[in-house]
């Protein structure tokens, strides 16, 4: 066989292994033990994104997200974005809305941070561009940080 054919076969095998890793439920997430797989449960989102943007300091606020995470022994998935950011909109529409991503996000308390309205939170985590997403403990320690648009498979891989 030619070298190019062997390389193509190797890349194909690696891609299948990678996709199999994403599709097969894992026993553990990097942050906490998974409770199960395939249950029809939505992620615990503190407040709908639009409601948070209108009232960032109400019941759906950042401090409340940390408290809910503490009470439920979960980590917080912070998603930083802005109204003007086309990549944030693309991330929300093409990645975060997908059923598999929603299923994986149920293990976190999800809080959307509008960096234009909640500048102090963005400054606290050193956010200078968006979209950025990170997993933090209820004590505000950063466990993992990611940036930029990721499609469904890459975001799931990052989330695990």
C-alpha positions in Angstrom: 0.0 0.0 0.0 1.1 3.5 -0.6 2.1 5.7 2.3 -0.8 8.1 1.6 -3.3 5.3 1.8 -1.9 4.1 5.2 -2.1 7.6 6.6 -5.7 8.0 5.4 -6.6 4.7 7.0 -4.9 5.6 10.2 -6.7 9.0 10.4 -10.0 7.2 9.7 -9.4 4.7 12.5 -8.5 7.5 14.9 -11.6 9.4 13.9 -13.8 6.4 14.6 -12.1 5.8 18.0 -12.6 9.5 18.8 -16.3 9.4 17.8 -16.8 6.2 19.8 -15.3 7.8 22.9 -17.8 10.7 22.6 -20.8 8.5 22.0 -20.0 5.9 24.7 -21.1 7.0 28.2 -18.1 7.4 30.5 -18.2 6.4 34.2 -16.7 9.7 35.3 -16.6 13.3 34.3 -13.5 15.3 35.1 -15.5 17.2 37.7 -17.8 14.7 39.3 -19.1 11.2 39.0 -21.9 10.8 36.5 -25.3 10.0 37.9 -26.5 8.0 34.9 -26.9 8.2 31.2 -29.9 8.7 29.0 -32.2 10.0 31.7 -34.6 12.6 30.4 -33.4 15.4 32.6 -32.7 19.0 31.5 -29.6 20.8 32.9 -30.2 23.0 35.9 -30.1 26.4 34.4 -30.5 29.1 37.1 -32.5 31.4 34.8 -33.3 31.6 31.2 -30.7 33.6 29.3 -33.1 36.4 28.3 -34.4 36.7 31.9 -30.8 36.9 33.2 -30.0 39.6 30.7 -32.9 41.7 31.9 -32.4 41.2 35.6 -28.8 40.1 36.3 -29.0 40.6 40.1 -32.3 38.8 40.8 -33.0 35.2 41.8 -31.2 34.0 38.7 -27.9 35.8 39.6 -24.4 34.6 39.8 -24.3 34.2 43.6 -27.5 32.2 43.5 -25.9 29.9 40.9 -23.0 29.3 43.2 -25.3 28.6 46.1 -27.4 26.2 44.1 -24.3 24.4 43.0 -23.1 24.1 46.6 -26.4 22.7 47.8 -26.6 20.2 44.9 -22.9 19.2 45.1 -22.4 20.3 41.5 -19.9 22.5 39.6 -21.0 25.6 37.7 -20.7 25.9 34.0 -20.2 29.5 33.2 -20.8 30.6 29.6 -19.6 34.1 28.8 -21.0 35.9 25.8 -22.4 39.2 24.6 -25.3 40.3 22.5 -23.1 41.6 19.7 -21.0 38.4 19.4 -21.9 36.3 16.4 -19.8 33.4 17.6 -21.7 33.4 20.9 -25.0 33.2 19.0 -23.6 30.4 16.8 -22.5 28.5 19.9 -25.9 28.9 21.5 -27.8 27.9 18.4 -25.6 25.2 16.9 -24.0 23.6 20.0 -25.6 24.4 23.3 -29.1 23.6 22.0 -28.3 20.1 20.8 -29.9 17.3 22.9 -26.6 15.5 23.6 -25.0 18.7 24.9 -28.1 19.5 27.0 -27.9 15.9 28.4 -24.2 16.4 29.3 -24.9 19.9 30.8 -27.4 18.5 33.3 -24.5 17.6 35.6 -23.7 21.3 36.1 -25.5 24.4 37.2 -25.4 26.5 34.0 -25.1 30.2 34.2 -24.9 32.6 31.2 -22.8 35.7 31.8 -23.5 38.7 29.6 -20.1 40.4 29.7 -21.6 43.8 28.8 -24.0 43.7 31.7 -22.0 41.7 34.3 -18.6 43.2 33.8 -17.4 42.5 37.4 -17.9 38.8 36.9 -16.1 38.9 33.6 -13.2 40.9 35.2 -13.1 38.4 38.1 -12.3 35.6 35.6 -10.1 37.6 33.3 -12.5 37.5 30.3 -11.3 39.7 27.5 -13.0 38.1 24.5 -16.0 35.9 24.0 -17.3 33.2 23.8 -15.6 31.7 26.8 -16.9 28.8 28.9 -15.5 27.4 32.1 -16.3 25.0 34.8 -15.8 26.4 38.3 -16.4 25.0 41.8 -19.0 26.6 44.1 -15.9 28.2 45.8 -15.1 29.9 42.5 -12.0 27.8 41.7 -11.5 27.3 38.0 -11.5 23.7 37.0 -11.4 24.0 33.2 -11.5 26.8 30.7 -12.3 26.9 27.0 -12.8 29.6 24.4 -14.1 30.1 21.0 -16.8 28.3 19.0 -16.9 24.5 19.3 -19.3 22.3 17.5 -21.3 19.6 19.3 -18.7 16.9 19.3 -15.8 19.1 20.3 -17.8 20.8 23.0 -18.9 17.4 24.5 -15.3 16.3 24.4 -14.2 19.5 26.2 -17.1 19.1 28.8 -16.0 15.6 29.7 
